[in-house]
Amino acid sequence: MHVSKKFLVVPALLVAVAGGAALPVLRRAQADSPTLDIVGAWEVTAQAPYAPHLFTFNADGTMLSANPTDVQVNPSAPHGGTNDSLGMGTWQAVNDQGTRYVEGTFEELNATADTHQPTDTLSVSFKVKLSADNSTFDGPAVANIGGQSIGSHLTGTRRISIDQAAVDSLQF
């Protein structure tokens, strides 16, 4: 099968242009920190009615937050609470006069469990410091929902890593 070169150039240009859109975010994160030590997946304990969470910090300055499904739902209640989505947001490394930390915000969309109609969006902002060996992080947070601001605290307790023994036991 013969493919014209012009059909290969256009997708390559689109990838180059779209990929370039993420560069300012990555450059901002790199400019504020000598390393991106928080990048990866973490188990996070939060001062919240639902814990633990999983956070993923991507090198491009984006992040994801997940908690157990339907933790805010109470089907036996007249108004069964809310269902929340995966949290998505941004983060950046900060070096403020020698104090290094990570700040960020993520949001979760919510819907009522009974009607499935949208309700208030949860927005969580945080500042956390990595431990000296980069194995944990800790710091204050604030959750904003429905006009309320609720103080919280986040502790990254475990970086998720490859279980090498399990992988080594696998065969193709």
C-alpha positions in Angstrom: 0.0 0.0 0.0 1.4 3.4 -0.9 0.8 6.4 1.4 1.4 9.9 0.2 4.0 11.8 2.2 1.6 14.8 2.6 -0.7 12.5 4.7 2.1 11.8 7.1 3.2 15.4 7.4 -0.1 16.8 8.5 -0.6 14.4 11.6 3.1 15.1 12.5 2.4 18.8 12.5 -0.7 18.4 14.6 1.1 16.4 17.2 3.9 18.9 17.3 1.5 21.9 17.7 -0.7 20.1 20.3 2.3 18.8 22.2 3.7 22.3 22.3 0.6 23.5 24.2 1.7 21.6 27.3 5.2 23.0 27.3 4.5 26.3 29.1 3.0 24.3 32.0 6.0 22.0 32.2 8.4 24.9 31.9 6.6 26.7 34.7 6.9 23.6 37.0 10.5 23.1 36.1 11.4 26.8 36.5 10.3 26.8 40.1 11.9 23.6 41.2 15.3 22.0 40.6 13.5 18.6 40.5 10.0 17.3 39.9 10.2 14.9 42.9 6.4 14.8 43.5 5.7 13.3 40.1 4.1 9.9 40.4 1.2 8.2 42.0 0.6 8.5 45.8 -1.7 7.2 48.5 -2.9 10.3 50.3 -4.6 10.6 53.7 -7.0 13.6 53.8 -8.8 15.1 56.7 -12.2 14.5 55.0 -15.2 12.2 55.6 -13.7 9.9 52.9 -10.2 8.6 52.9 -7.8 7.5 51.6 -7.3 9.2 48.2 -5.0 8.4 45.3 -3.2 11.4 43.7 -1.2 11.3 40.5 1.1 14.2 39.8 2.1 14.4 36.1 5.3 16.1 34.9 3.4 18.6 32.8 1.8 20.2 35.9 -1.5 18.4 35.8 -2.9 16.0 38.4 -5.6 13.6 39.2 -7.3 12.7 42.5 -9.5 9.7 43.2 -11.3 8.5 46.3 -13.5 5.4 46.8 -16.6 5.4 44.5 -19.9 6.6 46.0 -18.4 7.4 49.4 -20.8 10.3 49.8 -23.9 8.3 48.9 -26.4 7.1 51.5 -29.1 5.3 49.5 -31.2 4.8 52.7 -31.5 8.6 53.3 -34.3 10.6 51.7 -31.8 12.6 49.8 -29.0 10.1 49.3 -26.1 12.6 49.1 -23.9 13.1 46.1 -21.8 11.2 43.7 -18.4 12.8 42.9 -16.2 12.5 39.9 -12.5 11.9 39.5 -10.7 15.1 40.6 -8.6 16.9 38.0 -6.4 19.9 38.4 -3.0 21.5 38.2 0.0 21.9 40.5 3.3 23.7 40.5 6.5 23.6 42.4 7.3 26.8 44.3 10.6 28.0 45.7 9.8 31.0 48.0 13.0 32.4 49.4 14.5 28.9 49.9 11.3 27.3 51.1 10.3 24.7 48.5 6.8 23.3 48.3 4.1 22.2 45.9 0.8 24.1 45.5 -2.2 23.1 43.5 -5.9 22.9 43.0 -8.2 20.1 41.8 -11.9 20.0 41.2 -14.5 17.2 41.4 -17.9 17.5 39.7 -20.9 16.3 41.9 -24.4 15.1 41.2 -27.2 14.3 43.6 -27.5 10.5 44.1 -31.3 10.6 43.8 -31.8 12.7 40.6 -28.4 12.5 39.0 -28.6 16.3 38.5 -25.4 18.4 38.9 -24.8 20.1 42.2 -21.9 22.1 43.7 -18.4 21.5 42.4 -15.8 20.6 45.0 -12.6 22.6 44.7 -9.6 21.6 46.8 -6.5 23.8 47.1 -3.3 22.7 48.9 0.3 23.4 49.8 2.5 20.4 50.6 6.2 19.9 51.4 8.1 16.8 50.5 10.1 15.0 53.1 13.9 15.3 52.9 14.0 11.8 51.2 11.0 12.6 49.0 9.2 9.5 50.3 6.2 11.4 51.8 4.6 14.8 51.7 2.4 16.8 54.1 0.6 20.1 54.3 -2.6 22.2 54.7 -5.5 22.2 52.3 -8.9 23.9 52.0 -12.0 22.4 50.4 -14.5 24.8 48.9 -18.1 23.6 48.1 -21.4 25.3 48.1 -20.1 28.6 49.4 -18.3 26.9 52.4 -14.6 26.7 53.0 -13.5 23.7 55.1 -9.9 23.4 56.3 -8.2 20.1 55.8 -4.8 18.5 55.7 -3.1 16.2 53.2 -0.4 13.6 53.9 1.1 11.6 51.1 1.9 8.4 52.9 3.1 6.1 50.2 4.4 6.5 46.7 3.0 3.7 44.5 5.8 1.8 42.8 6.3 -1.3 40.7 6.0 -4.5 42.8 9.2 -5.9 41.3 8.8 -9.3 42.9 5.3 -9.7 41.4 6.4 -8.5 38.0 9.5 -10.8 38.1 7.2 -13.8 38.8 5.2 -13.1 35.6 5.9 -15.0 32.3 4.7 -14.4 28.8 
